[in-house]
Amino acid sequence: MLSRRALNRATLERQLLLRRHRLTAHEAIEHLVGLQAQTPHTWYAGLWTRLAGFDPAEVSALLTERQAVRMALMRSTIHLVTARDALRIRPLLQPVIERSTRAVFGRGVAGIDPGELALAGRQAVEERPRTFSELGRVLGERWPGHDQAALAQTVRAALPLVQVPPRGVWGASGSARHASAEAWLGEPLRGDYPVEEMLLRYLGAFGPASVRDMQTWSGLTRLSEMAERLRPRLVTFKDENGVELFDLPDAPRPDPETPAPVRFLYDFDNLLLSHADRSRVVTDSYREQNFDAHGPMPRLILLDGFTAGTWTLAVQRGTATLTIRPFAKPSDEDAGALAEEGAALAAFAAPEADVREVRFAS
């Protein structure tokens, strides 16, 4: 049996959060099987909190040099992944992306041949990168009377599209324009990457984990049979509720009393989104905040490895203010660690600010 605390420490170690690691950004992105990157830039903090000496220019170069891309993948959400993972993982998640898109936009494309729509969409985005609004207008000329947003989103589901720079580049801005992954990366999609290999990598970055955890992370369903096929290659445990957990035999499972430093997570950090049971990290104090499920995602703080507060950063008139809102009054030692880490994060996230300050709010 693995206690909640043992699961916490194992997951933090896999997520590169028990210590800052000396990896390249490319190595870290591949190890983590990507970072959720819904926003243009907040995910940079996710690499900063994991890597020693992290330089955001390194990731910007990966994007501009087409060694990494931002595209719809796990759970049909935008992820930052290496070019290699974009080409081999995207085909595995085709059913997830099509299913979620059809549920929302299916009526808007009723009566249209899917193959014709996908071909027209490919021609449009390979002519030049386009926003979804632009793509919808182009497709609307061919299929007048149909919802243009539905046309564009259906193409997004049918084709692997990437958001092209300057979108996502550190310190830059730009509209979300899309090209086909194959044209942008100059290589075809891979159809031979095993789902089993992707799940083994998930365990390496998020394990130990249950079948429901695997499904929550990927968006795929009916993974029980896949887990049974993998069982001879894995070890199994039970959590405190008796749920079976799968893991790699040689994966790190630190002592539950291993110290966990203060960590500031960005708003879509996969640590918080990739398990069906999030109690290995999420506390009752977090649940008591009653965050709006449809509102902005909170940026959370970890104390002793568990959710203990939120943070925000505001820059106004040359002053960057990082505000920490603990769920409970921290000890003097914890308050000092929070202030120190918060100051370092403010320096990273707002390098242009003349003044930086950290304050605590109740």
C-alpha positions as CSV (number, residue, x, y, z in Angstrom):
1,M,0.0,0.0,0.0
2,L,1.2,3.5,-0.9
3,S,0.2,6.2,1.5
4,R,-1.1,9.6,0.2
5,R,2.2,11.1,1.2
6,A,4.2,8.4,-0.6
7,L,2.2,9.0,-3.7
8,N,2.8,12.8,-3.4
9,R,6.5,12.4,-3.2
10,A,6.7,9.9,-6.0
11,T,4.6,12.2,-8.3
12,L,6.6,15.3,-7.4
13,E,9.9,13.5,-8.2
14,R,8.5,12.4,-11.6
15,Q,7.3,16.0,-12.2
16,L,10.7,17.5,-11.5
17,L,9.3,19.3,-8.5
18,L,11.3,17.9,-5.5
19,R,14.4,19.7,-6.8
20,R,15.3,21.8,-9.8
21,H,16.9,19.6,-12.5
22,R,19.8,20.3,-14.8
23,L,18.0,19.3,-18.0
24,T,17.6,21.1,-21.3
25,A,14.1,22.4,-22.0
26,H,13.8,19.9,-24.8
27,E,14.7,17.0,-22.4
28,A,12.2,18.3,-19.8
29,I,9.4,18.7,-22.3
30,E,9.9,15.1,-23.5
31,H,10.1,13.7,-20.0
32,L,6.9,15.4,-19.0
33,V,5.2,14.3,-22.2
34,G,4.5,18.0,-22.8
35,L,3.1,20.8,-20.8
36,Q,-0.4,22.1,-21.0
37,A,-0.1,25.4,-22.7
38,Q,-3.5,27.0,-23.1
39,T,-2.2,30.4,-22.5
40,P,0.6,32.0,-24.7
41,H,3.2,32.4,-21.9
42,T,2.2,31.3,-18.3
43,W,3.5,27.8,-18.9
44,Y,7.1,29.2,-19.0
45,A,6.8,29.4,-15.2
46,G,6.2,25.7,-15.2
47,L,9.6,25.1,-16.7
48,W,11.2,27.8,-14.5
49,T,10.0,26.0,-11.3
50,R,11.4,22.7,-12.5
51,L,14.7,23.5,-14.2
52,A,17.9,25.0,-12.8
53,G,19.1,28.1,-14.6
54,F,16.1,28.0,-17.0
55,D,16.3,30.6,-19.8
56,P,13.0,31.2,-21.6
57,A,14.9,32.1,-24.8
58,E,15.8,28.4,-25.0
59,V,12.1,27.4,-25.4
60,S,11.4,30.4,-27.7
61,A,14.2,29.0,-30.0
62,L,12.6,25.6,-29.9
63,L,9.4,27.1,-31.2
64,T,10.9,29.4,-33.9
65,E,13.3,26.6,-35.1
66,R,10.4,24.2,-35.2
67,Q,11.8,21.7,-32.7
68,A,8.7,22.2,-30.5
69,V,5.1,23.2,-31.1
70,R,1.9,24.1,-29.4
71,M,-1.1,22.0,-30.5
72,A,-4.2,20.2,-29.4
73,L,-3.3,16.9,-27.7
74,M,-4.2,15.4,-24.4
75,R,-7.8,16.1,-23.4
76,S,-8.1,18.1,-26.7
77,T,-6.2,20.9,-24.9
78,I,-3.2,22.9,-26.2
79,H,0.1,21.3,-25.2
80,L,3.7,22.3,-25.7
81,V,5.5,19.2,-27.1
82,T,8.6,18.4,-29.0
83,A,8.3,18.0,-32.7
84,R,8.9,14.3,-32.5
85,D,6.0,13.9,-29.9
86,A,3.7,16.0,-32.0
87,L,4.0,13.7,-35.0
88,R,3.8,10.4,-33.0
89,I,1.3,11.2,-30.2
90,R,-1.3,13.3,-32.2
91,P,-2.6,10.3,-34.2
92,L,-3.2,8.3,-31.0
93,L,-5.4,11.1,-29.7
94,Q,-7.4,11.6,-32.8
95,P,-10.6,9.9,-31.3
96,V,-10.4,12.2,-28.2
97,I,-10.2,15.4,-30.3
98,E,-12.9,14.3,-32.8
99,R,-15.2,13.2,-30.0
100,S,-15.0,16.5,-28.0
101,T,-15.3,18.6,-31.2
102,R,-18.3,16.7,-32.5
103,A,-20.2,17.1,-29.2
104,V,-19.9,20.9,-29.4
105,F,-19.8,21.6,-33.2
106,G,-21.4,18.6,-34.9
107,R,-24.6,20.3,-35.8
108,G,-22.8,23.2,-37.5
109,V,-21.3,20.8,-40.1
110,A,-24.2,18.5,-40.7
111,G,-24.5,17.4,-44.3
112,I,-20.9,18.3,-45.2
113,D,-18.6,15.5,-46.4
114,P,-15.8,15.2,-43.8
115,G,-13.1,14.4,-46.3
116,E,-13.9,17.4,-48.4
117,L,-14.0,19.7,-45.4
118,A,-10.6,18.4,-44.2
119,L,-9.0,18.8,-47.6
120,A,-10.3,22.3,-48.0
121,G,-9.0,23.2,-44.5
122,R,-5.6,21.7,-45.2
123,Q,-5.3,23.7,-48.5
124,A,-6.3,26.9,-46.6
125,V,-3.8,26.6,-43.7
126,E,-1.0,25.4,-46.0
127,E,-1.5,28.3,-48.3
128,R,-0.6,30.5,-45.3
129,P,-1.1,30.2,-41.5
130,R,-4.6,31.4,-40.5
131,T,-6.6,32.2,-37.4
132,F,-9.7,30.2,-36.8
133,S,-11.8,33.2,-37.8
134,E,-9.9,33.5,-41.1
135,L,-10.2,29.8,-41.7
136,G,-13.9,29.9,-40.9
137,R,-14.5,32.7,-43.4
138,V,-12.6,30.8,-46.2
139,L,-14.5,27.6,-45.6
140,G,-17.8,29.6,-45.3
141,E,-17.4,30.8,-48.9
142,R,-17.5,27.1,-50.0
143,W,-20.2,26.1,-47.5
144,P,-22.4,29.2,-47.1
145,G,-25.1,29.0,-44.5
146,H,-23.0,26.8,-42.1
147,D,-21.6,28.0,-38.9
148,Q,-18.1,29.3,-39.6
149,A,-16.7,28.5,-36.2
150,A,-18.0,24.9,-36.5
151,L,-16.3,24.6,-39.9
152,A,-12.9,25.8,-38.5
153,Q,-13.1,23.7,-35.3
154,T,-14.0,20.6,-37.3
155,V,-10.9,21.1,-39.4
156,R,-8.9,21.5,-36.2
157,A,-10.1,18.1,-35.1
158,A,-9.6,16.4,-38.5
159,L,-6.1,17.8,-39.0
160,P,-3.1,18.2,-36.7
161,L,-2.8,22.0,-36.5
162,V,0.0,23.8,-34.7
163,Q,0.0,27.4,-33.5
164,V,2.9,29.2,-35.3
165,P,5.3,31.8,-33.8
166,P,5.4,34.5,-32.7
167,R,2.4,33.1,-30.7
168,G,3.9,31.5,-27.6
169,V,7.4,33.1,-27.9
170,W,8.7,34.7,-24.7
171,G,8.3,38.5,-24.8
172,A,6.4,38.4,-28.1
173,S,2.8,38.5,-29.0
174,G,0.7,37.6,-32.0
175,S,-2.6,36.1,-33.1
176,A,-3.2,32.4,-32.8
177,R,-2.5,31.4,-36.4
178,H,-2.4,27.8,-37.4
179,A,-0.5,25.6,-39.9
180,S,-0.7,21.9,-40.5
181,A,1.8,20.0,-38.4
182,E,3.1,18.1,-41.3
183,A,3.8,21.2,-43.5
184,W,5.2,23.1,-40.6
185,L,7.5,20.3,-39.4
186,G,8.3,19.0,-42.9
187,E,7.5,15.4,-41.9
188,P,4.5,13.1,-42.0
189,L,2.6,11.9,-39.0
190,R,3.6,8.6,-37.5
191,G,1.0,5.9,-37.4
192,D,3.2,3.3,-35.7
193,Y,3.7,4.7,-32.2
194,P,2.2,2.3,-29.7
195,V,-0.4,3.5,-27.2
196,E,1.4,1.3,-24.7
197,E,4.6,3.4,-25.1
198,M,2.7,6.6,-24.4
199,L,1.2,5.1,-21.3
200,L,4.6,3.9,-20.0
201,R,5.9,7.5,-20.5
202,Y,2.8,8.8,-18.6
203,L,3.8,6.5,-15.6
204,G,7.3,7.8,-15.8
205,A,6.1,11.4,-15.5
206,F,2.9,11.0,-13.3
207,G,2.9,7.6,-11.7
208,P,2.1,5.5,-9.8
209,A,-1.3,5.8,-11.4
210,S,-4.6,3.9,-11.9
211,V,-6.4,3.2,-15.1
212,R,-8.8,6.0,-14.4
213,D,-5.8,8.3,-14.0
214,M,-4.4,7.3,-17.4
215,Q,-7.8,8.0,-18.9
216,T,-8.1,11.4,-17.2
217,W,-4.7,12.5,-18.5
218,S,-5.1,11.3,-22.1
219,G,-8.8,11.6,-22.7
220,L,-8.7,8.0,-24.1
221,T,-11.2,5.5,-22.8
222,R,-11.3,1.7,-22.3
223,L,-7.6,1.5,-21.2
224,S,-8.2,-1.4,-18.8
225,E,-7.3,-4.0,-21.5
226,M,-4.2,-2.0,-22.3
227,A,-3.2,-1.9,-18.7
228,E,-3.6,-5.7,-18.5
229,R,-1.3,-6.2,-21.5
230,L,1.3,-4.0,-19.8
231,R,0.9,-5.7,-16.4
232,P,3.9,-8.1,-16.9
233,R,6.1,-5.1,-17.4
234,L,4.9,-3.2,-14.4
235,V,4.6,-3.3,-10.6
236,T,1.4,-2.7,-8.8
237,F,0.3,-1.1,-5.5
238,K,-2.8,-0.1,-3.8
239,D,-3.6,3.4,-2.5
240,E,-5.3,4.2,0.8
241,N,-8.7,3.6,-0.8
242,G,-7.7,0.2,-2.2
243,V,-7.4,1.4,-5.8
244,E,-4.9,-0.5,-7.9
245,L,-2.0,1.6,-9.1
246,F,0.4,0.7,-11.9
247,D,4.1,1.8,-12.0
248,L,7.4,1.3,-13.7
249,P,9.6,-1.1,-11.7
250,D,12.6,1.2,-11.6
251,A,10.8,4.5,-11.3
252,P,11.7,6.6,-8.3
253,R,9.5,6.3,-5.2
254,P,11.2,8.6,-2.6
255,D,10.8,8.2,1.1
256,P,7.5,9.9,2.1
257,E,9.4,12.1,4.5
258,T,11.6,13.5,1.8
259,P,11.5,17.4,2.1
260,A,9.5,19.1,-0.6
261,P,10.4,22.7,-1.3
262,V,8.0,25.6,-1.9
263,R,6.8,25.5,-5.5
264,F,4.7,28.0,-7.5
265,L,2.6,26.3,-10.2
266,Y,1.2,28.0,-13.2
267,D,-2.5,28.0,-14.0
268,F,-2.7,24.9,-16.2
269,D,0.0,22.9,-14.6
270,N,-0.4,19.2,-15.5
271,L,0.4,18.2,-12.0
272,L,-3.1,19.3,-11.1
273,L,-4.9,18.0,-14.2
274,S,-3.6,14.5,-14.9
275,H,-5.2,12.2,-12.3
276,A,-8.7,11.2,-11.7
277,D,-8.0,11.3,-7.9
278,R,-6.0,14.5,-7.3
279,S,-5.8,14.0,-3.5
280,R,-2.1,13.1,-3.9
281,V,-1.6,16.9,-4.2
282,V,-4.9,18.7,-3.6
283,T,-6.0,19.3,0.0
284,D,-9.3,19.9,1.6
285,S,-8.3,23.5,2.1
286,Y,-8.1,23.9,-1.6
287,R,-11.6,22.4,-2.1
288,E,-13.0,24.7,0.6
289,Q,-12.1,27.7,-1.5
290,N,-14.9,26.8,-3.9
291,F,-13.1,28.1,-7.0
292,D,-15.5,28.8,-9.9
293,A,-15.3,25.8,-12.2
294,H,-16.0,28.1,-15.1
295,G,-13.7,30.9,-14.0
296,P,-10.0,31.5,-14.4
297,M,-7.7,28.6,-13.3
298,P,-6.0,29.5,-10.0
299,R,-2.2,29.6,-9.8
300,L,-1.4,27.4,-6.9
301,I,1.3,27.2,-4.3
302,L,2.7,23.9,-2.9
303,L,3.9,23.8,0.7
304,D,5.3,20.4,1.8
305,G,4.2,19.1,-1.5
306,F,0.5,19.9,-1.2
307,T,-1.8,22.8,-2.3
308,A,-1.6,25.6,0.3
309,G,-2.5,28.8,-1.4
310,T,-2.6,30.8,-4.6
311,W,-0.5,33.5,-6.2
312,T,-1.0,36.3,-8.7
313,L,1.4,38.7,-10.4
314,A,0.4,42.2,-11.5
315,V,2.7,44.7,-13.3
316,Q,1.7,48.4,-13.2
317,R,3.7,51.5,-13.8
318,G,7.0,49.7,-13.6
319,T,6.1,47.8,-10.3
320,A,5.6,44.0,-10.3
321,T,3.6,42.8,-7.3
322,L,3.4,39.1,-6.6
323,T,0.6,38.5,-4.1
324,I,0.5,35.3,-2.1
325,R,-2.8,34.1,-0.6
326,P,-2.3,31.2,1.8
327,F,-5.2,29.0,2.7
328,A,-4.0,29.1,6.3
329,K,-1.6,31.3,8.2
330,P,1.9,29.9,7.4
331,S,4.7,29.4,10.0
332,D,7.4,32.0,10.0
333,E,9.7,29.5,8.3
334,D,7.2,28.8,5.5
335,A,6.4,32.5,5.1
336,G,10.1,33.2,4.6
337,A,10.4,30.4,2.0
338,L,7.3,31.6,0.2
339,A,8.6,35.2,0.1
340,E,12.0,34.1,-1.2
341,E,10.6,31.9,-3.9
342,G,8.0,34.5,-4.8
343,A,10.7,37.2,-5.2
344,A,12.6,34.8,-7.5
345,L,9.5,34.2,-9.6
346,A,8.7,37.9,-9.9
347,A,12.2,38.5,-11.1
348,F,11.8,35.8,-13.7
349,A,8.3,36.7,-14.9
350,A,8.7,40.5,-14.9
351,P,12.3,41.2,-15.8
352,E,11.3,44.6,-17.2
353,A,9.9,45.9,-13.9
354,D,11.8,48.6,-12.1
355,V,10.5,47.5,-8.7
356,R,9.4,44.1,-7.5
357,E,7.6,43.3,-4.3
358,V,6.0,40.3,-2.6
359,R,3.0,40.7,-0.4
360,F,0.8,38.4,1.6
361,A,-3.0,38.7,1.5
362,S,-5.5,37.0,3.8
